[in-house]
Amino acid sequence: GGLASITRGQPLEVAHGSQVTLRHSHGRTCWLHSHTHVYPIRYPDKRGSSHQQQVTCYSFKDVNNWWIVKRPRRNDLVVSQPVDAIRHGDLIQLVHGMTSRALNSHDVAAPMSPQNQEVSCYIDYNVSMPAQNLWRVDIINRDQVGDIWHTIESLVRLVHVNSSQALKFSGRQLSDWGFNQHEVVTDRILHQDDTVWNVEEHRYTKNQKDRERELVNAEMIPLRATTLSFWEKFLELQYKMLFANQENVQNHMYSSEPLEWPFMSRGIAYWVSPHSNAQVHLLGNLVVWLSGTASLVLYSMLLTFYLLRRRRQCYDLTPETWQSFVTVGEVLLMGFLFHYLPYFFVERTLFLHHYLPAFTFKVLLAAALVEHIHRLETLRWRLGVVVFKLATGVWLLTVLIVFRRFSVLSYGTTPLSASDIMRLRWRDSWDFILHRQNMH
């Protein structure tokens, strides 16, 4: 199910006792997250931390993404009737659901962004560092949605009362001690996109004793394989194809734009093993992918060159070779464009798999271009043929090596460590999964 199936039936008004997940609203999709691990006493650059409980932005659905909204002067965490709704300008505390520690910030430099202030969940070490866990709710689109904090609709800034700085996603990735999750800080510059959050999932706490069980039941990551018969798979596939647009989810974390597809900037995660980092991730062979993109450019340049030359009555190719070259463009280049350009005008969430039909034409064009260059070298320079064949052999060998290296992400049968996954991350924009057992 998509976002609609997750949020269906949720209460609208955020109130004292609400259980919520807070999603970063611009750019990278991630949720405000904490876990039992603390910041290291000292970082590699010798700076000290508060040694408080880590707060991060985590890119996957997880039980540790849940927080409870609390009025500062109330100790119960249950929604009362009538509902005590939170309004613009109210002071609140955010209590982490699984550890019961409050979101906090101190005058301590953040781990990856020293110019900003660290965010943590407060642990009382009795070392003269009192809690500073009050946050002011600033609803920035209240002209459209009103003064009451609403699920999904309200865009909010959480302003730290003691420092007057806003809770911010910095965009920087933490080291291994932070399980490579993303840094959360406070920033004195309030008005910027990375300080905007919204409540995505929301439920009212009915019984404080059952709170942790409710949070665990909200976990949505499947850990067991689904077994379906052939006909069940067949019927589900037909249903999904017919009604896919009705389940369209905006701002999906693995969505991508058409301009990113030729360079394979993002893949799509499909499955991770519950026992290791073995996973299935849609990612093409980078050598084939970029070679195909280069072929599009090279063919277009050659076509332009030949046409200009023919305009001057300079015929570089035999009629047979020229006709073959033109046919390649009519079928393969036009086929690529017909399957690629329409996506620039589509108003829906797009993924890398939408590029695969165009990619097929691109790979065929690369093969046809190799054949064309070989034909040219055969006609003109014998040594050039040898060099060209050698370069082609090296290129194909590189394709096989890259395939072998990344096949573990295609088949998902090889247990991988966190370091194995990081070594496969050749681009910062590739979001592979580091297993949640390594996270908490």
RODO-2510 file (C-alpha; in nm, 4 decimals, decimal comma):
residues 440
     n   res          X          Y          Z
     1     g     0,0000     0,0000     0,0000
     2     g     0,1032     0,3594    -0,0614
     3     l     0,0813     0,6649     0,1611
     4     a    -0,2969     0,6744     0,1354
     5     s    -0,3299     0,3247     0,2839
     6     i    -0,0927     0,4198     0,5686
     7     t    -0,2703     0,7423     0,6620
     8     r    -0,6318     0,6363     0,6023
     9     g    -0,8497     0,6961     0,9091
    10     q    -0,5879     0,8980     1,0981
    11     p    -0,7034     1,1761     1,3331
    12     l    -0,6587     1,5216     1,1826
    13     e    -0,5704     1,7368     1,4842
    14     v    -0,2357     1,6850     1,6585
    15     a    -0,2942     1,7004     2,0335
    16     h    -0,1314     1,6306     2,3690
    17     g    -0,0733     1,2546     2,3665
    18     s    -0,0533     1,2217     1,9861
    19     q     0,1853     0,9567     1,8517
    20     v     0,3413     1,1003     1,5348
    21     t     0,6152     1,0514     1,2780
    22     l     0,7801     1,3751     1,1615
    23     r     0,8898     1,3768     0,8000
    24     h     1,1404     1,6148     0,6446
    25     s     0,9274     1,8051     0,3921
    26     h     1,1750     1,9146     0,1225
    27     g     1,4391     1,7296    -0,0767
    28     r     1,5499     1,4018     0,0750
    29     t     1,2740     1,1919     0,2311
    30     c     1,3553     1,0947     0,5884
    31     w     1,1928     1,0874     0,9300
    32     l     1,3035     1,2280     1,2660
    33     h     1,4524     0,9284     1,4450
    34     s     1,6273     0,8302     1,7662
    35     h     1,7644     0,5096     1,9185
    36     t     1,9339     0,3987     2,2385
    37     h     2,2905     0,4715     2,1188
    38     v     2,4600     0,7925     2,2348
    39     y     2,6968     1,0369     2,0657
    40     p     3,0646     0,9399     2,1106
    41     i     3,2404     1,1259     2,3914
    42     r     3,4913     1,2636     2,1404
    43     y     3,4854     1,2870     1,7619
    44     p     3,7923     1,2122     1,5426
    45     d     3,8768     1,5870     1,5369
    46     k     3,8968     1,5781     1,9211
    47     r     3,5799     1,7850     1,9716
    48     g     3,3619     1,6731     2,2604
    49     s     2,9902     1,5951     2,2406
    50     s     2,7113     1,6031     2,4976
    51     h     2,7225     1,2192     2,5052
    52     q     2,3426     1,2303     2,4911
    53     q     2,1141     0,9946     2,2983
    54     q     2,1511     1,0273     1,9202
    55     v     1,8840     1,1966     1,7089
    56     t     1,9037     1,1462     1,3316
    57     c     1,6969     1,1607     1,0145
    58     y     1,6328     0,8027     0,8970
    59     s     1,5309     0,7219     0,5404
    60     f     1,3174     0,4136     0,6157
    61     k     0,9967     0,3353     0,8024
    62     d     1,0919     0,2256     1,1519
    63     v     0,9381     0,1934     1,4968
    64     n     1,2016     0,4371     1,6297
    65     n     1,0598     0,7143     1,4089
    66     w     0,7630     0,7578     1,6467
    67     w     0,7373     1,0510     1,8884
    68     i     0,4732     1,1555     2,1411
    69     v     0,3583     1,5180     2,1579
    70     k     0,3409     1,6433     2,5196
    71     r     0,2344     1,9614     2,6938
    72     p     0,5175     2,0708     2,9281
    73     r     0,2978     2,0853     3,2391
    74     r     0,1192     1,7530     3,1881
    75     n     0,2783     1,4230     3,2873
    76     d     0,0292     1,1811     3,1316
    77     l     0,0718     1,0915     2,7643
    78     v    -0,2899     1,0012     2,6895
    79     v    -0,5235     1,1963     2,4604
    80     s    -0,8118     1,3283     2,6686
    81     q    -1,1626     1,4248     2,5622
    82     p    -1,2196     1,6897     2,4469
    83     v    -0,8955     1,6761     2,2505
    84     d    -0,6288     1,9204     2,3698
    85     a    -0,5194     2,0318     2,0224
    86     i    -0,1787     2,1906     1,9635
    87     r    -0,1884     2,5371     1,8019
    88     h     0,0550     2,7718     1,6329
    89     g     0,2851     2,9242     1,8926
    90     d     0,2282     2,6536     2,1573
    91     l     0,5239     2,5163     2,3536
    92     i     0,5584     2,1368     2,3449
    93     q     0,7939     1,8535     2,4283
    94     l     0,8547     1,5618     2,1921
    95     v     0,9039     1,2335     2,3773
    96     h     1,0690     0,9491     2,1864
    97     g     0,8202     0,6636     2,1838
    98     m     1,0526     0,3681     2,2448
    99     t     1,3002     0,5249     2,4912
   100     s     1,0718     0,7816     2,6622
   101     r     1,3410     1,0511     2,6381
   102     a     1,2579     1,4058     2,5272
   103     l     1,3939     1,5825     2,2180
   104     n     1,6610     1,8210     2,3421
   105     s     1,9331     2,0591     2,2251
   106     h     2,2330     2,2092     2,4072
   107     d     2,5001     2,4651     2,3309
   108     v     2,7226     2,1894     2,1915
   109     a     2,8538     2,1770     1,8336
   110     a     2,6821     1,9257     1,6054
   111     p     2,8964     1,6258     1,4986
   112     m     2,9213     1,6945     1,1216
   113     s     2,8162     2,0624     1,1173
   114     p     3,0136     2,2366     1,3951
   115     q     2,8590     2,5710     1,3042
   116     n     2,5221     2,4329     1,4166
   117     q     2,3956     2,3064     1,7497
   118     e     2,3658     1,9371     1,8362
   119     v     2,0209     1,7750     1,8771
   120     s     1,9752     1,4816     2,1156
   121     c     1,7333     1,3066     2,3470
   122     y     1,8056     1,4138     2,7023
   123     i     1,9739     1,1782     2,9477
   124     d     2,0203     1,3086     3,3025
   125     y     2,3854     1,2357     3,3803
   126     n     2,3715     1,4709     3,6836
   127     v     2,6618     1,6776     3,5477
   128     s     2,5080     2,0254     3,5700
   129     m     2,3625     2,0062     3,2194
   130     p     1,9857     2,0532     3,2687
   131     a     1,7345     1,9571     3,0027
   132     q     1,6522     2,2126     2,7358
   133     n     1,3626     2,0284     2,5761
   134     l     1,0973     2,2906     2,5003
   135     w     1,0033     2,3580     2,1360
   136     r     0,7702     2,6198     1,9902
   137     v     0,5374     2,5083     1,7101
   138     d     0,5500     2,7474     1,4129
   139     i     0,2873     2,6553     1,1494
   140     i     0,4201     2,8293     0,8398
   141     n     0,1176     2,7656     0,6142
   142     r    -0,1470     2,8560     0,8721
   143     d    -0,3083     3,0958     0,6225
   144     q    -0,4216     2,7872     0,4292
   145     v    -0,4774     2,5248     0,7030
   146     g    -0,5495     2,7318     1,0147
   147     d    -0,3820     2,7701     1,3545
   148     i    -0,4385     2,4094     1,4686
   149     w    -0,1557     2,1625     1,3902
   150     h    -0,2972     1,9182     1,1324
   151     t    -0,1685     1,5813     1,0127
   152     i     0,0054     1,5974     0,6695
   153     e    -0,1432     1,9376     0,5798
   154     s     0,0433     2,1592     0,8298
   155     l     0,4036     2,2505     0,7526
   156     v     0,5784     2,3289     1,0800
   157     r     0,9054     2,4600     1,2153
   158     l     1,0042     2,3456     1,5608
   159     v     1,1934     2,6321     1,7241
   160     h     1,4125     2,5473     2,0248
   161     v     1,3042     2,7803     2,3056
   162     n     1,6433     2,8200     2,4792
   163     s     1,8453     2,8960     2,1658
   164     s     1,5727     3,0320     1,9298
   165     q     1,7105     2,7987     1,6605
   166     a     1,5020     2,5731     1,4344
   167     l     1,5208     2,1946     1,4086
   168     k     1,6959     2,1241     1,0775
   169     f     1,7955     1,8354     0,8490
   170     s     2,1559     1,9225     0,7618
   171     g     2,1921     1,6791     0,4693
   172     r     2,5201     1,5391     0,6040
   173     q     2,5737     1,1694     0,6706
   174     l     2,6972     1,0486     1,0077
   175     s     2,9910     0,8106     1,0449
   176     d     2,9708     0,4434     1,1454
   177     w     2,8963     0,5392     1,5082
   178     g     2,5740     0,6988     1,3774
   179     f     2,5034     0,3997     1,1500
   180     n     2,5442     0,6239     0,8413
   181     q     2,2114     0,7912     0,9087
   182     h     2,1682     1,1653     0,8456
   183     e     2,2438     1,4487     1,0832
   184     v     1,9800     1,6621     1,2565
   185     v     2,0855     1,9980     1,4037
   186     t     1,9394     2,3330     1,5069
   187     d     2,0123     2,6417     1,2973
   188     r     1,9807     3,0105     1,3816
   189     i     1,8570     3,0777     1,0267
   190     l     1,4919     2,9825     1,0692
   191     h     1,3508     3,0459     0,7231
   192     q     1,4902     2,7717     0,4993
   193     d     1,3447     2,4575     0,3416
   194     d     1,5428     2,2134     0,5565
   195     t     1,3759     2,3402     0,8762
   196     v     1,0267     2,2414     0,7560
   197     w     0,8605     1,9205     0,8832
   198     n     0,5162     1,7670     0,8730
   199     v     0,3325     1,4914     1,0582
   200     e     0,2866     1,1922     0,8280
   201     e     0,1584     0,9082     1,0469
   202     h    -0,0574     0,9879     1,3462
   203     r    -0,2574     0,8060     1,6126
   204     y    -0,3977     0,8983     1,9518
   205     t    -0,2589     0,7305     2,2647
   206     k    -0,5559     0,5655     2,4361
   207     n    -0,3816     0,3705     2,7094
   208     q    -0,0345     0,4572     2,8372
   209     k     0,0400     0,0953     2,9326
   210     d    -0,0207    -0,0208     2,5737
   211     r     0,1818     0,2598     2,4166
   212     e     0,4885     0,0554     2,3228
   213     r     0,2777    -0,2274     2,1828
   214     e     0,0897     0,0249     1,9643
   215     l     0,4169     0,1629     1,8334
   216     v     0,5584    -0,1805     1,7529
   217     n     0,2369    -0,2726     1,5732
   218     a     0,2781     0,0410     1,3597
   219     e     0,6016    -0,1024     1,2164
   220     m     0,5469    -0,1535     0,8428
   221     i     0,8674    -0,3211     0,7229
   222     p     0,7974    -0,6782     0,6027
   223     l     1,0429    -0,9297     0,7450
   224     r     0,8909    -1,2485     0,6043
   225     a     0,8605    -1,3412     0,2408
   226     t     0,5096    -1,3395     0,0937
   227     t     0,4169    -1,6723    -0,0695
   228     l     0,1665    -1,6500    -0,3546
   229     s     0,0504    -1,9028    -0,6094
   230     f     0,0993    -1,8364    -0,9791
   231     w    -0,2625    -1,7238    -1,0261
   232     e    -0,2477    -1,4974    -0,7196
   233     k     0,0648    -1,3331    -0,8619
   234     f    -0,0990    -1,3071    -1,2043
   235     l    -0,4158    -1,1437    -1,0681
   236     e    -0,2243    -0,9027    -0,8437
   237     l    -0,0048    -0,7950    -1,1357
   238     q    -0,3083    -0,7231    -1,3550
   239     y    -0,4748    -0,5292    -1,0739
   240     k    -0,1634    -0,3201    -1,0067
   241     m    -0,1244    -0,2348    -1,3755
   242     l    -0,4884    -0,1272    -1,4058
   243     f    -0,5045     0,0822    -1,0882
   244     a    -0,1417     0,1901    -1,0346
   245     n    -0,2159     0,5595    -1,0841
   246     q    -0,4637     0,5548    -0,7960
   247     e    -0,1828     0,4483    -0,5611
   248     n     0,0606     0,7131    -0,6793
   249     v     0,2723     0,8349    -0,3858
   250     q     0,4247     1,1827    -0,4025
   251     n     0,7841     1,2371    -0,2843
   252     h     0,8714     0,8689    -0,2574
   253     m     1,2288     0,8314    -0,1300
   254     y     1,3285     0,6239    -0,4376
   255     s     1,1583     0,8452    -0,6936
   256     s     1,3719     1,0154    -0,9569
   257     e     1,3473     1,2658    -1,2409
   258     p     1,3951     1,2000    -1,6151
   259     l     1,7142     1,4096    -1,6201
   260     e     1,8678     1,1713    -1,3638
   261     w     1,7922     0,8516    -1,5575
   262     p     2,0647     0,8685    -1,8284
   263     f     2,3281     0,8893    -1,5516
   264     m     2,1671     0,6354    -1,3140
   265     s     2,1782     0,8745    -1,0195
   266     r     1,9265     0,6724    -0,8179
   267     g     1,8172     0,3093    -0,7943
   268     i     1,5219     0,1449    -0,6217
   269     a     1,5414    -0,0786    -0,3151
   270     y     1,3048    -0,3765    -0,3297
   271     w     1,3980    -0,6152    -0,0505
   272     v     1,6426    -0,6635     0,2379
   273     s     1,7081    -0,9881     0,4236
   274     p     1,6058    -0,9930     0,7933
   275     h     1,9336    -1,1678     0,8778
   276     s     2,2003    -0,9690     0,6907
   277     n     2,2439    -0,6833     0,4453
   278     a     2,1648    -0,9149     0,1502
   279     q     1,9263    -0,7141    -0,0655
   280     v     1,7687    -0,6651    -0,4049
   281     h     1,8257    -0,3196    -0,5533
   282     l     1,7346    -0,2054    -0,9049
   283     l     2,0618    -0,0717    -1,0417
   284     g     2,1905    -0,1046    -1,3961
   285     n     2,5413    -0,1943    -1,5066
   286     l     2,7083     0,1463    -1,4770
   287     v     2,9448     0,0856    -1,7717
   288     v     2,6632    -0,0179    -2,0067
   289     w     2,4421     0,2637    -1,8775
   290     l     2,6942     0,5436    -1,9303
   291     s     2,8194     0,3929    -2,2579
   292     g     2,4652     0,4064    -2,3897
   293     t     2,4286     0,7700    -2,2828
   294     a     2,7594     0,8558    -2,4511
   295     s     2,6367     0,6748    -2,7658
   296     l     2,3324     0,9015    -2,7845
   297     v     2,5572     1,2063    -2,7817
   298     l     2,8122     1,0592    -3,0231
   299     y     2,5491     0,9425    -3,2747
   300     s     2,3838     1,2872    -3,2705
   301     m     2,7212     1,4565    -3,3268
   302     l     2,8091     1,2208    -3,6115
   303     l     2,4696     1,2694    -3,7732
   304     t     2,5083     1,6468    -3,7568
   305     f     2,8626     1,6217    -3,8991
   306     y     2,7543     1,3987    -4,1899
   307     l     2,4563     1,6217    -4,2744
   308     l     2,6706     1,9349    -4,2789
   309     r     2,9283     1,7598    -4,4978
   310     r     2,6622     1,6360    -4,7393
   311     r     2,5249     1,9893    -4,7570
   312     r     2,8655     2,0873    -4,8962
   313     q     2,8524     1,7971    -5,1437
   314     c     3,1135     1,5996    -4,9442
   315     y     3,0059     1,2353    -4,9294
   316     d     3,2159     1,0526    -4,6681
   317     l     3,0098     0,7334    -4,6698
   318     t     2,9025     0,4914    -4,9378
   319     p     2,5275     0,4996    -5,0121
   320     e     2,4847     0,1637    -4,8380
   321     t     2,6704     0,2751    -4,5221
   322     w     2,4844     0,6088    -4,5124
   323     q     2,1454     0,4405    -4,5503
   324     s     2,2321     0,1988    -4,2699
   325     f     2,3388     0,4895    -4,0450
   326     v     2,0173     0,6819    -4,1169
   327     t     1,8020     0,3742    -4,0496
   328     v     1,9699     0,3307    -3,7114
   329     g     1,8678     0,6873    -3,6226
   330     e     1,5133     0,6483    -3,7524
   331     v     1,4510     0,3316    -3,5541
   332     l     1,6739     0,3440    -3,2450
   333     l     1,7313     0,7149    -3,1746
   334     m     1,3676     0,7989    -3,2464
   335     g     1,2580     0,4965    -3,0451
   336     f     1,4613     0,6256    -2,7501
   337     l     1,3146     0,9760    -2,7777
   338     f     0,9560     0,8488    -2,8095
   339     h     0,9983     0,6461    -2,4904
   340     y     1,1906     0,9136    -2,2966
   341     l     1,0715     1,2656    -2,3749
   342     p     0,7016     1,2183    -2,2755
   343     y     0,8065     1,1697    -1,9102
   344     f     0,9083     1,5363    -1,8924
   345     f     0,5375     1,6197    -1,9231
   346     v     0,3994     1,3566    -1,6837
   347     e     0,2636     1,4885    -1,3521
   348     r     0,3160     1,1854    -1,1320
   349     t     0,5893     1,0272    -0,9252
   350     l     0,8488     0,8658    -1,1527
   351     f     1,1027     0,5919    -1,0886
   352     l     1,4047     0,4485    -1,2647
   353     h     1,2020     0,1576    -1,4049
   354     h     1,0058     0,4025    -1,6215
   355     y     1,3293     0,4527    -1,8170
   356     l     1,3800     0,0854    -1,9070
   357     p     1,1994     0,0886    -2,2483
   358     a     1,4074     0,3905    -2,3571
   359     f     1,7161     0,2247    -2,2110
   360     t     1,6620    -0,0779    -2,4386
   361     f     1,6751     0,1466    -2,7464
   362     k     1,9821     0,3226    -2,6067
   363     v     2,1756    -0,0032    -2,5660
   364     l     2,0818    -0,1145    -2,9182
   365     l     2,1986     0,2238    -3,0480
   366     a     2,5337     0,1733    -2,8718
   367     a     2,5779    -0,1631    -3,0450
   368     a     2,4845    -0,0144    -3,3845
   369     l     2,7294     0,2718    -3,3296
   370     v     3,0109     0,0266    -3,2510
   371     e     2,9307    -0,1551    -3,5758
   372     h     2,9322     0,1725    -3,7710
   373     i     3,2722     0,2814    -3,6332
   374     h     3,4141    -0,0645    -3,7072
   375     r     3,2933    -0,0351    -4,0650
   376     l     3,4650     0,3031    -4,0991
   377     e     3,7961     0,1716    -3,9618
   378     t     3,7755    -0,1315    -4,1917
   379     l     3,7423     0,1001    -4,4892
   380     r     4,0354     0,3279    -4,4019
   381     w     4,3067     0,2099    -4,1653
   382     r     4,4106    -0,1481    -4,0916
   383     l     4,5932    -0,0607    -3,7670
   384     g     4,2867     0,1293    -3,6548
   385     v     4,0851    -0,1925    -3,6765
   386     v     4,3258    -0,3650    -3,4376
   387     v     4,3159    -0,0759    -3,1902
   388     f     3,9375    -0,0543    -3,2149
   389     k     3,8905    -0,4275    -3,1524
   390     l     4,1269    -0,4141    -2,8548
   391     a     3,9379    -0,1182    -2,7046
   392     t     3,6074    -0,2979    -2,7594
   393     g     3,7434    -0,6085    -2,5849
   394     v     3,8574    -0,4028    -2,2841
   395     w     3,5170    -0,2333    -2,2738
   396     l     3,3310    -0,5672    -2,2741
   397     l     3,5643    -0,7071    -2,0074
   398     t     3,4895    -0,4046    -1,7890
   399     v     3,1170    -0,4661    -1,8401
   400     l     3,1589    -0,8249    -1,7135
   401     i     3,3665    -0,7170    -1,4117
   402     v     3,1101    -0,4557    -1,3079
   403     f     2,8284    -0,7070    -1,3579
   404     r     3,0024    -0,9590    -1,1334
   405     r     3,0664    -0,6983    -0,8653
   406     f     2,7086    -0,5702    -0,8501
   407     s     2,5282    -0,9014    -0,9138
   408     v     2,4907    -0,9411    -0,5353
   409     l     2,2346    -0,6596    -0,5518
   410     s     2,0467    -0,8284    -0,8375
   411     y     2,0003    -1,1717    -0,6821
   412     g     1,9996    -1,0901    -0,3089
   413     t     2,1407    -1,4296    -0,2085
   414     t     2,4836    -1,3167    -0,0831
   415     p     2,5095    -1,2074     0,2842
   416     l     2,6719    -0,8624     0,2957
   417     s     2,8254    -0,6621     0,5773
   418     a     2,7769    -0,2868     0,6215
   419     s     3,1283    -0,2295     0,4841
   420     d     3,0441    -0,4421     0,1760
   421     i     2,7436    -0,2198     0,1085
   422     m     2,9440     0,0999     0,1498
   423     r     3,2113    -0,0269    -0,0926
   424     l     2,9398    -0,0778    -0,3552
   425     r     2,8157     0,2773    -0,3092
   426     w     3,0076     0,4330    -0,5975
   427     r     2,7801     0,7377    -0,5940
   428     d     2,6561     0,9356    -0,2941
   429     s     2,3059     0,9434    -0,4432
   430     w     2,2728     0,5610    -0,4350
   431     d     2,0602     0,4785    -0,1283
   432     f     2,1421     0,1204    -0,0392
   433     i     1,9915    -0,0339     0,2745
   434     l     2,1966    -0,0866     0,5872
   435     h     2,0031    -0,3433     0,7848
   436     r     1,8014    -0,2136     1,0746
   437     q     1,9651    -0,4587     1,3186
   438     n     2,2804    -0,2532     1,2624
   439     m     2,0908     0,0678     1,3287
   440     h     1,9560     0,0546     1,6821
***
